[in-house]
Amino acid sequence: MSVTIPVGKKMEQEEKKSLATFLSDDEVKIVWREDSNLDKPPKVGRGKILNDDDNFVYLSGDKGTVIVNKKDIIAVKQLPKE
């Protein structure tokens, strides 16, 4: 008995790569919103992405480490190398 994996599902698994894979050596700026209240300004973090999983991004910078929920991220910008 053989089991086949649908092509679409296989492609989806191969294309799913982490942010840390692409940006692990680069300084980034992440903008996110912790509160759905649009009157409050968004949060900004700068540093290096240490790791990420299905739900969170782990960002470490000069002021410490922050764990950001991926659902709350507005933008990720790669900063120029010095």
N, C-alpha and C positions, 0 to 999 in steps of 0.2 A: 504494500500500500504506500503510495507516495503522496506527499502533501506539497502543494504549490502555494507560493506566496503571491498575491496579486501584485502586478507591476507597480501600480500606484502606491500601494502601501510600502513596498520596498524602496521606492524612490523617496518617499516621505521620510523614512528612517535614515537614509543616507544623507539627505539634505539638512537634517536637523543637527546643526553644529552650535556650539556655545559661543557666547560673546568672548569668553576668556580665550578661546582658540584664536580668534582674530585679533584681539586687542590686549593680550596678556603683557606685552612688553612696552606698550604705549601709554602715555598719560592721556586720560580722557576727562571730559566734563559730562556729568549726568544731571539732567534736570528732571525732577519728579514732583508730584503733588501728593501730599499725605492726606489732604482733606478735600472733599468734593466741593467745599465752599470756595467759589471762584474769587471771593473778596480777599482771601489770604494769598500772599505771593508763593510761588513754587519754591521748593528747596533746590539747592545746587551743591553738588559734590565734585571735587577734583581729586584725581589720584590714579592709581592703577587698579584694574580689575583683577582681583586675586583668583576668583572662581565664580561660577554661576551654575544654577541648576534650573529645574523647570519653573520655579517660582521666584527665586531671589538672585540678586547680583551682589557680590561682596566687593566693596570698593574701599581701598586703603590709601590714605593721603597723609599730609602733614599734620592734620588735626585729629587723626585717628581712623578708625574703621567704621563704615556704615554698611548696613544690610538693607537693600532697597527691594521692595516687591516689584517684580517686572510689570505687573498690571498698572502700576502708578507712574512708570517712566514715560516722560514726554519726549525726551531727546537724549541721544548719546553723541558726543562730538569728540573726535580724535584731535588732541592738541598737537601743534607743531613741535617737532623735536628741536631741542636747543643746541 
